Every structure is written in C-alpha cells, then in structure tokens.
Amino acid sequence: MDLYYNKETIMKKTSAVLFFLVLLLVSTLCFAEYEGTYEIDKYITFAAPAHNPNTSFDVDLDDPPTYRIYEDDTETPVATGSMILFDDANTTGYYKKRLQLSAANGFSVDHDYHIRISGLLTGTASKVIKFKIETKAKLGPFE
C-alpha cells in the first residue's frame, strides 16, 4: 500500500471533504422543523434558543428575534412580530412567542404555515418551523 499522496490527490480529498461538509450544512439549514398540526383558534407556542456560533454557548441576542409566518407558498406574511426573552432570571438566550391561530389573525384551515425566526448577534442566524392547521374532525380523537 502506497502511503505517499501527491499535492493533487490531497487537494481532491480535501475538496471532497469540504463538499460533504457544505452539503451537510446546506441540508441542515434548508429543512424546516415540523412543529405539528393545530386546530383553528388554538394557540401555538414556538421557541428559539440563541447560541453563539463561535462558542456554542447560549447567549442573549442584540435585540429580540423577529418572526414572520407564511401560508403555503405565499410571499406575504400572515403574521409578523418580535419574540420575548423567556425566564431571563434562570436562562440565557431563550426566546418564545405564543400566538392564537385564528381567522381574525389571518389563519385558515387546511393550509401549511412556515415560521421564519431571525435574530442578530454579530451576524444573522435564522430558524424555520413548519406547522399545519386542520379541522378537529381531521385530527382524530387522540390529538
């Protein structure tokens, strides 16, 4: 077995590893976390813990993160706003929002929704959450 690698072989192997890491990062960022199915007029609570990307420690952001909720593939958000720092005395960087999924707030049955959460800590970080609103009859007796 030849253990000698020339510069070209090393570059090919390094490129393959870097491509895999970029692919892994992109696939991680592109998929939404599925939150579940809700009835119309019920409440959803979603959270976004903030981490410093350099240290992986929880951290309070420069400003509270903002959220934008989109219906299906519509580009105009149904709801927008800011999240609140939750249990600040005992936690760091833990943000939550509770929102009623009512028709008055722009939500409707049989639609999928995506929540985009963005925050700033010397750079931008974001998270995407997906959920669906169904009628009670579609949810079944155990939900």
C-alpha positions in Angstrom: 0.0 0.0 0.0 1.4 3.3 -1.1 1.1 6.0 1.7 2.5 8.7 -0.4 0.0 11.3 -1.6 0.9 14.0 -4.1 -0.5 17.5 -3.9 -3.2 16.8 -6.5 -4.5 13.8 -4.5 -4.6 15.7 -1.3 -6.5 18.6 -2.9 -9.1 16.1 -4.4 -9.6 14.5 -1.0 -9.8 17.9 0.8 -12.3 19.2 -1.8 -14.4 16.1 -1.3 -14.5 16.5 2.4 -15.3 20.2 2.1 -18.1 19.5 -0.4 -19.6 17.0 2.1 -19.4 19.5 4.9 -21.1 22.2 2.8 -23.7 19.8 1.6 -24.4 18.7 5.2 -24.7 22.4 6.3 -27.0 23.3 3.5 -29.2 20.3 4.0 -29.4 21.2 7.7 -30.4 24.8 7.0 -32.9 24.1 4.3 -35.3 21.8 6.0 -37.9 23.1 8.4 -38.5 21.6 11.8 -42.1 20.2 11.9 -44.0 21.6 14.9 -47.2 19.6 14.4 -50.9 20.1 13.5 -53.2 22.5 15.2 -56.9 23.3 15.3 -58.1 26.7 14.2 -58.5 29.1 17.1 -56.0 27.2 19.2 -52.6 28.6 20.3 -49.1 27.8 19.1 -46.1 28.5 21.2 -42.8 28.4 19.4 -39.3 28.9 20.9 -35.9 29.8 19.6 -32.8 29.3 21.8 -29.9 31.6 20.7 -26.4 30.2 20.6 -23.1 31.9 19.9 -21.8 30.1 16.8 -18.2 30.5 18.0 -18.6 29.1 21.5 -21.9 27.1 21.2 -22.9 28.7 24.5 -26.4 30.2 24.9 -26.4 34.0 24.6 -28.9 36.9 24.7 -29.2 38.5 21.2 -28.6 42.1 20.5 -32.4 42.6 20.0 -35.2 40.1 20.5 -35.6 37.9 17.4 -38.3 38.6 14.9 -40.7 36.1 13.3 -42.6 36.0 10.0 -45.3 33.4 9.4 -46.1 32.5 5.8 -49.0 30.5 4.4 -48.2 27.7 2.0 -46.0 29.4 -0.7 -47.4 32.9 -0.3 -44.7 35.6 -0.2 -46.7 38.0 2.0 -46.5 37.0 5.7 -49.7 36.3 7.6 -48.2 37.5 10.9 -45.0 39.2 12.0 -43.6 40.3 15.3 -40.9 40.0 17.9 -40.4 37.2 20.4 -39.8 37.8 24.1 -36.9 36.7 26.3 -38.4 33.9 28.4 -37.4 33.2 32.0 -34.5 35.6 31.8 -33.6 35.2 35.5 -32.8 31.5 35.0 -31.9 31.1 31.3 -29.8 32.8 28.7 -31.0 33.4 25.1 -34.3 31.6 25.4 -37.0 33.3 23.3 -40.6 32.3 23.0 -43.8 33.5 21.4 -47.5 32.4 21.9 -49.9 33.2 19.1 -53.6 32.4 18.5 -54.2 30.6 15.2 -57.5 32.4 14.5 -59.1 33.6 11.3 -59.0 37.1 12.8 -55.2 36.7 12.8 -55.1 35.6 9.2 -55.0 31.8 9.6 -57.3 29.3 7.9 -58.0 25.5 7.9 -56.2 23.1 5.5 -53.1 25.2 5.0 -49.5 24.7 5.8 -47.5 27.5 7.5 -43.8 28.3 7.9 -42.4 30.4 10.7 -39.1 32.1 9.9 -37.3 33.3 13.0 -34.3 35.7 12.7 -32.0 37.2 15.3 -28.8 39.2 15.4 -25.6 38.5 17.3 -22.7 40.0 15.3 -24.2 38.2 12.3 -27.6 36.8 11.3 -29.0 33.4 12.4 -32.3 32.0 11.4 -34.6 29.0 12.0 -37.6 27.7 10.2 -40.6 25.9 11.8 -43.4 24.3 9.9 -47.0 23.6 11.1 -50.4 22.9 9.7 -54.0 23.8 10.7 -56.7 21.1 10.4 -60.3 20.8 11.4 -60.9 18.9 14.6 -62.5 16.0 12.7 -59.3 15.5 10.6 -57.1 15.5 13.8 -58.8 12.4 15.2 -59.8 11.6 18.8 -56.2 11.3 20.2 -54.9 14.8 19.4 
